[in-house]
Amino acid sequence: MSTGAIFEIAVGVALLAAAVWLYRKGAREDAKHGSQGAVLLFVVAAILLIHGLGGLDYRPSPSELEALRS
């Protein structure tokens, strides 16, 4: 794992923790409405974690590799 990927995962975890805190804070203040900011933080954290863990890396299929060799 590269330093950038580790940093990306750390930021993703921090954003996830902030989203949970913000969402719970909003639930205490108004039980009927959620926090739109918390949901946005959840989405950004999920994208960062997926990318940092390599879920969006390009992995060519064997047929693509064979086409490149030809």
Residue pairs with C-beta under 8 A, 6 or more apart in sequence:
5 52
5 53
5 54
6 52
8 48
8 49
8 51
8 52
9 48
9 49
9 52
9 53
11 48
12 45
12 46
12 48
12 49
12 52
13 45
13 49
15 41
15 44
15 45
15 48
16 41
16 42
16 45
16 46
16 49
18 41
19 38
19 39
19 41
19 42
19 45
20 38
22 35
22 37
22 38
22 41
23 34
23 35
23 38
23 39
23 42
25 35
26 33
26 34
26 35
26 38
27 34
27 35
50 56
60 68
